[in-house]
Amino acid sequence: MEMETSQDERALIEVRDVHRIFRQGEVEVHALRGVDLDVEQGEFSVLAGPSGSGKTTLLNVIGCLDQPTEGTIDIGGARVSDFDTKEAAKFRLQNIGFVFQAYNLIPVLSAYENAEFVLMLKGVPVRERRQVVMDLLKEVGLEGMEDRRPHELSGGQQQRVAVVRALAGHPSVVFADEPTANLDSDASESLLDLMWRLNEHHGVSFLFSSHDPAVIERCRRVIRLDSGIVVADERDKEEGR
Amino acid sequence: MMVWQMAARNLLRNRWRSGLSIAGIAVATAILIWNYGFFDGFFDLMVRGTTEVDIGHVQLQDERYIDQPATYDYFAWDEELQDTVSSTAGVEAVAPRVRLFGLIGHEERSSVARILGVDPKEEPRVTVMAEGVRQGRWLGEEAPKQGAAEVVIGRGLSQSLGVGVGDELVVIAEGADGSMGDGLLEVVGILETGNSRIDRRAALLHLEEAQFIAAVEGAVHEAILRVDNPGSAPVLADELQRRLDAIDRSQVRARSWQEVEPGLYELLIYGDQMNRVIFLIVFFVVALGVLNTLRMSTVERHREFGVMRAVGMSKPRLFWLVSAEGALLGFIGAAVGGVVGAAATYFHATAGLDLSPFVEGDATWMGVSFAERIYFIMTWKTVLYPVMGLVVVSTLCAVWPAVTAIRLNVQEAISGRT
């Protein structure tokens, strides 16, 4: 389930004519109406748009948390839109990192244990796990807080742990759904700085879903959605640091 | 992070809820162990009270005597028969007996008695009657050559006749040939076995003396056997019957205690079934409590499960995590209950449980007196069955919550819409 390594000609993520229809009884809701999208390795992009525009739905189908009703999605050459739940879980573990809106750390685990959780699932040896996690915790400024439980950390600190968890498994892309929604402006700025830095240092792609202007301003590419379709794609935007 | 460690921490998230579930499992385990030990002790008392005091594990009798016990339905207790019986695999000891009813009198009082002629050396190897002598002594190894014959009588008979050790009695009984046999007896011991059939009416004489009174010299009415495994007495009885048939003594019937006392045997089976029903009821009640705890615990954590699945945790691994919580809950509860239950059962296995406050007078059931203490029986099964049973029940209770957890829609769980 590893991604193909020779991808010189292809984008990291290729979304082709993706539709997603939710059925609620007799009612059909067309959340995505034929989305086409390419995301290159190392991008720092955001899916922007008003509530109900389909940005979270698109992030979920690209992130293998949901399947499109129609269309195809390839990540690193793998046709992830055809995966069953087992294959999708394995692919997510190996190739994708997630940062969620509400931190979503596991309360019974310490910051360190939360961060190493993905590595543990991958079967990485303890010594190697420790090295990777401690380095990342240091990099995000949480050195010395590794034994704290989530409730002993601030919102910003919890989100940093979530970022470490997302990056610990060396994914090729991190999906972040409204990562700053529960943070104050200082914490948001600080988190975005961190993600920007990690993007530059580690070369990992970040794809956000957000309507936070702070996030949109910081991303190099803004993909605007409305009513389930891409209405604008602003590439090579000046980074506004 | 090991699954067990996470399971333990999850149980600690709501200490009261988990604590109450563990307490429930512990109390149930302790009660089941105690109950198991009590019933085993109770039924063991009944079986031993019947087999080790009176009927033995296997009986040999003339087939006519079985249908209608009569003094003249005896069989020859010759060397060939004795060898055949003794050499049967599983037979540990054999005691021949003469049985008859007679009238025993002392001065102005007389009473009907169950006269038992026994071999004073062999009888203690099969029954515990000799241990039941409360006053005086057991019959001497040899019958007195002259003067009064020795007799050991039950406590009830001694009271109804108003006699004690050293008093003389007269016995009159009808012999097998229709003649009236009589004899002069001297009370050498008073017997109290816990078996009311013996304690109320029995008069034990030397075998030769009883043979003389019953006019059945060289013959007996029954031989009772002690076997190495009372539970398999029916199998041994069948084998013995084949051997008796082979020496042309098919009129002598070998019957196990289960056949001799079918009521007692059925009671044991009924008791065993009742125990299973009690187990099932307790398991069911515990299961409801544990299920409630685990279900509540998992419903509160849908978002967490969604995140675990999103970051790549497989369904089997998540299933195992939730199941481990049920198993751990059951293990801790059953371990605590196992220790408490085993301690209580061990105490009653050694010190006994005095039932006299709960029974009126000399309460007996199927010939067994419950005026004394009941000694519980504790084996590895007594503790292991309830402990293992409740661990399994608790683990099974986690199946439904675990299935719910793995079936969650990941996106809905993460967004808190479940």
Contacts between the chains, C-beta under 8 A, distances in Angstrom:
chain1	res1	chain2	res2	distance
A	60	B	411	5.1
A	63	B	310	7.8
A	65	B	310	5.9
A	65	B	410	5.1
A	65	B	411	5.1
A	65	B	414	7.8
A	66	B	410	7.9
A	66	B	411	5.6
A	85	B	315	7.4
A	86	B	314	7.1
A	86	B	315	7.2
A	89	B	309	6.6
A	89	B	312	5.6
A	89	B	313	7.2
A	89	B	314	5.6
A	89	B	315	7.4
A	90	B	312	7.0
A	90	B	314	7.5
A	92	B	310	6.7
A	92	B	311	6.8
A	92	B	312	4.7
A	93	B	311	7.0
A	93	B	312	2.5
A	93	B	313	7.8
A	94	B	312	7.4
A	97	B	311	8.0
A	98	B	307	7.9
A	98	B	310	5.4
A	98	B	311	6.1
A	100	B	307	6.8
A	100	B	310	7.8
A	100	B	414	6.0
A	102	B	303	7.6
A	102	B	416	7.6
A	104	B	303	6.5
A	104	B	304	7.6
A	104	B	306	7.9
A	104	B	307	4.5
A	104	B	414	6.6
A	105	B	307	8.0
A	106	B	304	5.8
A	106	B	307	7.0
A	106	B	308	7.2
A	107	B	13	7.3
A	107	B	304	7.3
A	108	B	6	6.2
A	108	B	9	3.8
A	108	B	10	5.7
A	108	B	12	7.9
A	108	B	13	6.5
A	109	B	1	6.2
A	109	B	6	7.4
A	109	B	9	7.8
A	113	B	1	5.0
A	116	B	1	7.4
A	117	B	1	6.8
A	117	B	308	7.9
A	117	B	311	6.7
A	118	B	311	5.3
A	118	B	312	6.4
A	120	B	1	5.9
A	121	B	311	7.2
A	121	B	312	5.4
A	121	B	313	5.7
A	121	B	314	8.0
A	121	B	317	7.4
A	122	B	312	7.6
A	165	B	311	7.0
A	169	B	312	7.9
